[in-house]
């Protein structure tokens, strides 16, 4: 397994300057004005995974602002073409640099700007978009022009170098920083009841929580049939599928993303229709929850499940580890980069193998304790918010 370390790989970062004075037209002390772009496909976060993206963007933005920079967070769906971004960057007072999250969806809009910029890989850009020649050509152009790129894992960095022929020295590895917050007024019984689960034997239930949005790449129906069959053998085993509460990002050009919103709605309707056809006993779809409520539910469940076809780095997996919850993750590149089988979690490659690994987790208490203990230690050692903050603050200095 690739073990992402706390230190950056790639070329060495410049030392972080002390007492750095940066420029602002609106204040006596000048501040450097940054345009911050991220990949959010829809206006009103119809994308079920938007909240995780928004949270990641806000974290990075807060790191940069705490170093004295003035930032503006914008959604790429606002813009019809790179020319519109060029006009934004050239406004008075002008932006001096830009940062994009997602190499294709966001960074392609920066190709015509005349200010330096950096990019952060999203996961699907390197895992999925590179398979499309037209997108791959655009991403190669982006990497050629970018001052730096950030990958969450060593594996993602290696794949970017292989598929996009990028300079190794330009790509840095920085794992996501993780911090969990559990709400104090969370009711487990009410959560089960509102999800459609009988609370008659609530304390005896083994709840497997699949945290994901209704998106093809998350493959939420992958385990429905086999889990239902398993539930029929033992009704105490239940699977709850839940996503984060969607966050709305205010944007001056909300109408620009109307087409994206419609596409997302159609996708969700198709998935719900398929869900109705495949709906089985023992599998439940929960209402969306805030991040703190979601963390509270995760902390009470028996195990956290991931069934994604593709992942850059799953924040939900890392959050579960941090909360002391065992993880059952689909054996894909993004997951195996953070889940070491039988050490920090369990991996499976088919629905049948999922049931086998889940049964091991139920019967082998030593195994459960080991993956919980090691998972929490792994997150504490490799996913520090402090390290992530220092990394982005130093990387922004490369944009001077």
C-alpha positions as CSV (number, residue, x, y, z in Angstrom):
1,X,0.0,0.0,0.0
2,X,1.2,3.5,-0.7
3,X,1.6,5.3,2.6
4,X,1.1,9.1,2.1
5,X,3.5,10.9,4.4
6,X,3.1,14.3,6.1
7,X,6.0,15.7,4.1
8,X,5.4,16.8,0.5
9,X,6.8,14.7,-2.3
10,X,8.0,16.3,-5.5
11,X,10.4,19.2,-5.4
12,X,11.2,20.9,-2.1
13,X,9.0,23.8,-1.1
14,X,10.5,27.3,-0.5
15,X,10.8,28.2,3.2
16,X,7.8,30.0,4.6
17,X,8.7,33.7,5.0
18,X,8.2,35.3,8.4
19,X,6.3,38.5,8.8
20,X,5.2,38.6,5.1
21,X,3.6,41.9,4.1
22,X,0.9,41.3,1.4
23,X,-1.2,44.0,-0.5
24,X,-4.8,45.2,-0.4
25,X,-6.5,48.0,-2.3
26,X,-9.2,48.0,0.4
27,X,-6.9,48.2,3.4
28,X,-3.9,50.1,4.6
29,X,-1.8,47.0,4.4
30,X,-1.6,45.7,0.9
31,X,-2.9,42.2,0.3
32,X,-2.5,39.7,-2.5
33,X,-5.9,39.1,-4.1
34,X,-6.6,35.5,-5.1
35,X,-9.3,34.1,-7.3
36,X,-10.3,30.6,-5.9
37,X,-12.0,28.3,-8.3
38,X,-13.5,24.9,-7.3
39,X,-15.4,22.2,-9.0
40,X,-19.1,22.2,-8.1
41,X,-21.3,21.2,-11.0
42,X,-24.6,22.8,-9.9
43,X,-26.0,26.0,-8.5
44,X,-28.1,24.7,-5.6
45,X,-25.9,21.7,-4.8
46,X,-28.2,19.2,-6.5
47,X,-25.0,17.2,-6.8
48,X,-25.3,15.1,-3.6
49,X,-21.5,15.3,-3.0
50,X,-21.4,19.0,-3.2
51,X,-21.2,19.6,0.5
52,X,-17.9,17.6,0.8
53,X,-16.4,19.6,-2.1
54,X,-17.6,22.9,-0.6
55,X,-16.2,22.0,2.8
56,X,-12.8,21.1,1.2
57,X,-12.8,24.4,-0.7
58,X,-13.6,26.4,2.4
59,X,-10.8,24.7,4.3
60,X,-8.2,25.6,1.7
61,X,-9.5,29.1,1.4
62,X,-9.3,29.7,5.1
63,X,-5.7,28.5,5.1
64,X,-4.8,31.0,2.4
65,X,-6.7,33.9,4.0
66,X,-5.1,33.2,7.4
67,X,-1.7,34.0,5.7
68,X,-3.0,37.5,4.8
69,X,-4.4,37.0,1.3
70,X,-7.7,38.3,0.1
71,X,-9.7,35.4,-1.6
72,X,-12.8,35.1,-3.6
73,X,-14.6,31.8,-4.0
74,X,-16.3,31.2,-7.3
75,X,-18.1,28.3,-9.0
76,X,-16.9,27.4,-12.5
77,X,-20.5,26.7,-13.5
78,X,-21.0,30.5,-13.4
79,X,-18.8,30.9,-16.5
80,X,-19.6,30.0,-20.1
81,X,-16.1,30.3,-21.4
82,X,-12.5,31.0,-20.3
83,X,-12.9,34.5,-21.6
84,X,-15.4,35.3,-18.8
85,X,-12.8,34.2,-16.3
86,X,-10.2,36.4,-18.0
87,X,-12.6,39.4,-17.6
88,X,-13.1,38.6,-13.9
89,X,-9.4,38.3,-13.2
90,X,-8.7,41.6,-15.0
91,X,-11.3,43.6,-13.1
92,X,-10.3,46.6,-11.0
93,X,-8.6,45.9,-8.5
94,X,-7.2,42.9,-10.5
95,X,-6.6,39.4,-9.2
96,X,-2.9,38.5,-8.9
97,X,-3.3,34.7,-8.8
98,X,-5.8,31.8,-9.0
99,X,-6.3,28.3,-7.6
100,X,-8.5,25.7,-9.1
101,X,-9.9,22.5,-7.6
102,X,-10.4,19.8,-10.3
103,X,-8.0,19.7,-13.2
104,X,-10.7,19.6,-15.9
105,X,-14.0,21.1,-14.6
106,X,-12.4,24.2,-13.1
107,X,-8.8,24.5,-14.2
108,X,-9.6,24.5,-18.0
109,X,-11.2,27.9,-17.4
110,X,-7.8,29.4,-16.4
111,X,-5.9,28.6,-19.6
112,X,-6.3,32.1,-21.0
113,X,-5.6,34.2,-17.8
114,X,-2.4,36.2,-17.6
115,X,-1.8,35.6,-13.9
116,X,-0.1,32.6,-12.3
117,X,-2.3,29.8,-11.0
118,X,-2.1,26.4,-9.2
119,X,-4.4,23.4,-9.3
120,X,-5.6,20.7,-6.9
121,X,-6.6,17.3,-8.3
122,X,-10.2,16.3,-7.5
123,X,-9.9,12.5,-8.1
124,X,-12.3,12.0,-11.0
125,X,-10.1,14.2,-13.2
126,X,-7.2,11.8,-12.9
127,X,-9.2,8.6,-12.5
128,X,-12.0,9.1,-15.1
129,X,-11.5,12.2,-17.2
130,X,-8.0,11.1,-18.5
131,X,-9.8,8.3,-20.3
132,X,-11.4,10.9,-22.7
133,X,-8.8,12.1,-25.2
134,X,-10.3,15.6,-25.6
135,X,-10.3,16.2,-21.8
136,X,-6.8,14.7,-21.5
137,X,-5.4,17.1,-24.0
138,X,-6.9,20.1,-22.1
139,X,-5.6,18.8,-18.8
140,X,-2.1,18.4,-20.2
141,X,-2.2,22.1,-21.3
142,X,-3.4,23.1,-17.8
143,X,-0.5,21.2,-16.1
144,X,2.0,22.7,-18.5
145,X,0.9,26.2,-17.6
146,X,0.2,25.8,-13.9
147,X,2.9,26.7,-11.3
148,X,2.1,23.7,-9.2
149,X,-0.4,20.9,-8.7
150,X,-1.5,19.1,-5.6
151,X,-2.4,15.4,-5.4
152,X,-4.0,13.8,-2.3
153,X,-2.0,10.6,-2.6
154,X,1.3,9.3,-4.1
155,X,-0.7,7.0,-6.4
156,X,-2.7,10.0,-7.8
157,X,0.6,11.8,-8.5
158,X,2.0,8.8,-10.3
159,X,-1.1,8.4,-12.5
160,X,-1.0,12.1,-13.4
161,X,2.7,11.8,-14.4
162,X,1.9,8.7,-16.4
163,X,-1.3,9.8,-18.2
164,X,-0.6,13.5,-18.5
165,X,3.1,13.5,-19.0
166,X,3.6,16.1,-16.3
167,X,6.8,17.2,-14.7
168,X,7.2,15.2,-11.5
169,X,8.7,18.3,-9.8
170,X,5.5,20.3,-10.3
171,X,3.2,17.9,-8.5
172,X,3.1,17.9,-4.7
173,X,1.5,15.3,-2.5
174,X,-0.6,16.6,0.4
175,X,-3.3,14.3,2.0
176,X,-6.6,15.9,3.1
177,X,-6.6,17.2,6.6
178,X,-9.4,15.6,8.7
179,X,-11.4,16.9,11.6
180,X,-14.7,15.5,12.9
181,X,-17.4,17.2,14.9
182,X,-20.3,15.3,16.5
183,X,-23.5,17.2,17.4
184,X,-24.5,17.0,21.1
185,X,-28.3,16.7,20.5
186,X,-28.3,13.8,18.1
187,X,-30.9,11.0,18.7
188,X,-29.9,7.6,17.3
189,X,-33.4,6.2,17.8
190,X,-35.0,9.1,16.0
191,X,-32.4,8.8,13.2
192,X,-33.3,5.1,12.7
193,X,-37.1,5.8,12.8
194,X,-36.9,8.7,10.3
195,X,-34.9,6.4,8.0
196,X,-37.7,3.7,8.1
197,X,-35.8,1.3,10.4
198,X,-37.8,-0.4,13.1
199,X,-36.5,0.7,16.5
200,X,-38.0,-2.4,18.4
201,X,-34.5,-3.8,18.8
202,X,-32.5,-0.6,18.2
203,X,-29.7,-1.6,20.6
204,X,-29.1,-4.9,18.9
205,X,-29.0,-3.7,15.3
206,X,-25.8,-3.8,13.3
207,X,-26.1,-0.7,11.2
208,X,-23.9,-0.5,8.1
209,X,-23.8,3.1,7.0
210,X,-23.1,3.9,3.3
211,X,-22.1,7.5,3.1
212,X,-22.5,8.8,-0.5
213,X,-24.5,10.8,-2.9
214,X,-26.8,9.5,-5.7
215,X,-24.2,9.6,-8.3
216,X,-23.0,7.0,-10.8
217,X,-19.4,7.2,-9.7
218,X,-20.6,6.4,-6.1
219,X,-22.5,3.3,-7.2
220,X,-25.0,3.5,-4.3
221,X,-26.9,0.4,-5.5
222,X,-23.9,-1.9,-5.8
223,X,-24.6,-3.8,-2.5
224,X,-28.4,-3.5,-2.3
225,X,-29.3,-7.1,-3.6
226,X,-26.6,-9.0,-1.7
227,X,-27.2,-7.0,1.5
228,X,-30.9,-7.7,1.4
229,X,-30.3,-11.4,1.0
230,X,-28.0,-11.2,4.0
231,X,-30.6,-9.3,6.0
232,X,-33.1,-12.0,5.3
233,X,-30.8,-14.4,7.0
234,X,-30.2,-12.1,9.9
235,X,-32.7,-9.2,10.2
236,X,-30.5,-7.3,12.7
237,X,-28.1,-6.4,9.9
238,X,-29.3,-3.3,8.1
239,X,-27.8,-1.0,5.5
240,X,-28.6,2.8,5.6
241,X,-27.6,4.9,2.6
242,X,-27.1,8.6,3.5
243,X,-25.5,11.7,2.0
244,X,-24.4,15.0,3.4
245,X,-26.8,18.0,3.6
246,X,-26.4,20.1,0.5
247,X,-24.9,23.5,0.9
248,X,-26.0,26.3,-1.3
249,X,-23.3,28.6,-2.7
250,X,-24.5,32.1,-3.5
251,X,-23.4,33.1,-7.0
252,X,-24.2,36.2,-9.1
253,X,-24.8,34.1,-12.2
254,X,-26.9,31.3,-10.8
255,X,-28.9,30.9,-14.1
256,X,-25.7,29.9,-15.9
257,X,-25.8,26.4,-14.3
258,X,-29.5,25.7,-15.1
259,X,-28.5,23.0,-17.6
260,X,-26.2,21.3,-15.1
261,X,-29.0,21.4,-12.5
262,X,-31.4,19.7,-14.9
263,X,-28.9,17.0,-15.7
264,X,-28.3,16.2,-12.1
265,X,-32.0,16.1,-11.3
266,X,-32.6,13.7,-14.2
267,X,-29.7,11.5,-12.9
268,X,-31.2,11.4,-9.4
269,X,-34.7,10.6,-10.8
270,X,-33.2,7.7,-12.8
271,X,-31.4,6.4,-9.8
272,X,-34.5,6.7,-7.6
273,X,-36.5,4.8,-10.3
274,X,-33.9,2.1,-10.4
275,X,-33.9,2.1,-6.5
276,X,-37.7,1.5,-6.5
277,X,-37.3,-1.4,-8.8
278,X,-34.4,-2.9,-6.8
279,X,-35.6,-1.9,-3.3
280,X,-35.1,-4.7,-0.9
281,X,-35.7,-5.5,2.7
282,X,-33.0,-4.3,5.1
283,X,-31.8,-1.4,2.9
284,X,-32.9,2.1,3.7
285,X,-32.4,5.6,2.2
286,X,-32.0,8.2,4.9
287,X,-32.6,11.9,4.7
288,X,-29.6,14.2,4.2
289,X,-27.9,15.4,7.3
290,X,-25.6,18.2,8.3
291,X,-21.9,17.3,8.7
292,X,-22.1,17.2,12.5
293,X,-25.2,15.0,12.4
294,X,-23.6,12.8,9.8
295,X,-20.6,12.4,12.1
296,X,-22.9,11.5,15.0
297,X,-24.6,8.8,12.9
298,X,-21.3,7.4,11.8
299,X,-20.1,7.2,15.4
300,X,-23.1,5.1,16.3
301,X,-23.1,2.7,13.4
302,X,-21.5,-0.7,13.3
303,X,-19.3,0.0,10.3
304,X,-19.0,2.6,7.5
305,X,-19.3,1.4,3.9
306,X,-17.8,2.8,0.7
307,X,-19.0,1.3,-2.7
308,X,-17.5,3.9,-5.1
309,X,-16.3,3.1,-8.6
310,X,-13.7,5.9,-8.3
311,X,-12.3,8.0,-5.5
312,X,-9.6,10.6,-5.2
313,X,-9.4,10.4,-1.4
314,X,-12.7,9.7,0.4
315,X,-13.1,12.1,3.3
316,X,-16.0,9.9,4.7
317,X,-13.6,7.0,5.1
318,X,-11.0,9.1,6.9
319,X,-13.7,10.7,9.1
320,X,-15.0,7.2,10.1
321,X,-11.5,6.2,11.0
322,X,-11.1,9.4,13.1
323,X,-14.4,8.6,14.9
324,X,-13.2,5.1,15.7
325,X,-15.6,3.3,13.3
326,X,-14.4,0.3,11.2
327,X,-14.4,0.8,7.4
328,X,-15.5,-1.6,4.7
329,X,-14.3,-0.1,1.4
330,X,-14.5,-1.2,-2.2
331,X,-11.0,-2.2,-3.5
332,X,-10.2,0.7,-5.9
333,X,-7.1,2.7,-6.2
334,X,-8.3,5.7,-4.2
335,X,-9.5,3.6,-1.3
336,X,-6.5,1.2,-1.2
337,X,-4.3,4.2,-0.9
338,X,-5.7,5.0,2.6
339,X,-7.2,1.6,3.7
340,X,-4.6,-1.1,4.3
341,X,-6.6,-4.4,4.3
342,X,-6.9,-6.0,7.8
343,X,-4.8,-3.2,9.3
344,X,-6.7,0.1,9.0
345,X,-9.9,-1.3,7.5
346,X,-11.2,-4.0,5.2
347,X,-11.3,-4.0,1.4
348,X,-13.7,-6.0,-0.9
349,X,-13.9,-6.4,-4.6
350,X,-17.4,-7.9,-5.1
351,X,-20.8,-7.8,-3.3
352,X,-20.2,-11.4,-2.2
353,X,-16.8,-10.5,-0.8
354,X,-18.4,-7.6,1.0
355,X,-20.7,-10.0,3.0
356,X,-17.7,-12.2,3.8
357,X,-15.7,-9.3,5.2
358,X,-18.7,-7.9,7.1
359,X,-19.2,-11.3,8.7
360,X,-15.5,-11.4,9.7
361,X,-16.0,-8.0,11.3
362,X,-19.0,-9.3,13.2
363,X,-17.4,-12.4,14.5
364,X,-13.7,-11.4,15.0
365,X,-13.6,-8.9,17.8
366,X,-9.8,-8.7,17.7
367,X,-9.9,-7.8,14.0
368,X,-12.4,-5.1,14.7
369,X,-10.4,-3.6,17.5
370,X,-7.2,-3.7,15.5
371,X,-8.6,-1.9,12.4
372,X,-10.3,0.7,14.6
373,X,-7.2,1.4,16.6
374,X,-4.9,1.5,13.6
375,X,-7.3,3.6,11.5
376,X,-7.5,6.3,14.1
377,X,-3.7,6.4,14.5
378,X,-3.3,6.6,10.7
379,X,-5.5,9.6,10.4
380,X,-3.8,11.4,13.3
381,X,-0.4,10.8,11.8
382,X,-1.1,11.4,8.1
383,X,-4.1,13.8,7.9
384,X,-3.2,16.7,10.1
385,X,-5.0,20.0,9.5
386,X,-1.9,21.8,10.7
387,X,0.3,20.2,8.0
388,X,-2.3,20.8,5.3
389,X,-2.6,24.5,6.3
390,X,1.2,25.0,6.2
391,X,1.4,23.3,2.8
392,X,-1.1,25.5,1.1
393,X,0.2,28.6,2.6
394,X,3.7,27.8,1.2
395,X,2.4,26.8,-2.2
396,X,0.6,30.1,-2.6
397,X,4.0,31.8,-2.2
398,X,5.0,30.0,-5.5
399,X,2.4,32.1,-7.2
400,X,4.3,35.4,-6.4
